[in-house]
Amino acid sequence: MLASKPTPAGRRVELSIIDFCIRSYIDVRSIGSSFTIYIIDDVPEIDLPDPYVIYEKGALKNYMLSYNMFRIFSREYLRESYDVIEKLWERWYLYYGPLTPLLLYDKVSDIYIDRSSIRAYHIDLGLCEVSIELSRCFRFSGIFNRKREVTYRFEDFVNYLIHKISERSSNPITAYMPMISVTDPDFRVRFSVSVRPVSDPYIHVRVLPRRPWTLGELIERNTLSIDNAALLWYLFDNKIPILIIGPMGGGKTSLANAVTYCSNPTLFKALILDVDEMTLPGHNVVKLFERKAYGLGVQSITKRDLIAHALRIGADYVIVNEVRTRDEVSAWIDAVTSGHGGVTTFHAENIDKLKIRIENMIGSSKIIDEIAIVKMSVRTSINESSGIRLCRKSRIVSKIVLPRGLKICREDIEIRKQIMRELAGKSHMQQLNIISEFYKRPEIALQPQQAGTGP
């Protein structure tokens, strides 16, 4: 149960190595038009002791690695097997068992786990099956002199994962609280769990960004052009509110993070988040998280409350990862139209539907004319090279609508285009250094903070 040793089938598409406690291979294979992700632990073919007995009794790994058990290991296997079992047990007891390597795989953005299967969304290949074959294990009986083989249902493994999520997050999952959404900062993932009476056991895992997105990187990925990158940078610097719209998974939050990261790192920014999915290393920034109230007497902290708090603490920019409700939209608009810069994202397919939703929420859509609207789109391309049919999705900035009557300094835009070309191929910290030097230029430091607008 501690290790995963499936037998891959199909043609290999890519192979990655994850070193965490033990070495594991992420082997992606294609069978026809479908793809499967195999998680293969690099361990010898040995019998493994049953972890459930020890876990249910609440004993530590020292129980499993006691002297009597070690005598059996040393008698039946080589001494190296003891070290392997100790590392496997550490991963199983402290983390998420054989699922752990998949949480650290950079090519996966979402993981879906139900009672019978695991599926993962690969950023290049789409939805893939995940193969984790739990190795056989045994229990000791009597006085540790006999063993019997034990088999488990996949549902047992799902229950273990739910128990481990609850334990690591210190959030109980019970019939009184059958739904939770928690973040594990060690793995930069968000778990959303539901159990009965809401649903059968189900787990959704969102893999959060482990490094900041930058405009330079988005240019390399052809998400936006140098011209558009320089324009968005200019708008943000001059505190023109930026609202990014598009479909789910369209790269809205990534673009918001990239635009903010490319700004003056010395100015104070407040990140208003429900999930820790934006990061600004090297910046003068505070992260403010909303809180849902489940217990009696516990007060909820909403994004509206956090935006008001951000204004009280003197934030130059108010960045919200997403606005959904009437209160959130109204609070963000009030903040960015009162002299504070800001950017946020909003679910809407196009400008017309955006206006309809805004009008239904706050009673008027005229405020849209004072905000820069960025529309994200998703395009799918099919590549059948090497006999493998790859369906890749690319996220692009398809349209930028500027506020009515906005006057833009073309000379400033041209300077920013030159900086954008310098960012190509640089790490995010190197890009931050280049941006910091940009703000030390006299002609930039003396610029007014607010772009002019016409009548």
Buried (B, 14 or more C-beta within 10 A) or exposed (E): BBBBBBEBEBEEBBEBEBEBBBBBBBBBBBEEEBBBBBBBBBBEEBBBBBBBBBBEEEEEBEEBBEEEBBEBBEEEBEEEBBEBBBBBBBBBBBBBBBBBBBBBBEBBBBBBBBEEEBBBBBBBBBEBBBBBBBBBBBEBEEEEEEBEEBEBEBEEBBBBBBEBBBEBBEBEBEEEEBEBBBBBEEBBBBBBBBBEEEEEBBBBBBBBBEBBBBBBBBBEBEBBBBEBBBBBBBBBBBBBBBBBBBBEBBBBBBBBBBBBBBBBBEBBBBBBBBBBBBBBEBBEBBBBBBEEEEEEEEEEBBBBBBBEBBBEEEBBBBBBBBBBEBBBBBBBBBBBEEEBBBBBBBBBEBBEEBBEBBBEBBEEBEBBEBBBBBBBBBEEEEEEEEEBBBBBBBBBBBBBBBBEEBEBBEEBBEBBBEBBEBBEEBEBEBBBEBBEEBBEEEEBEEBEEEBEEEE
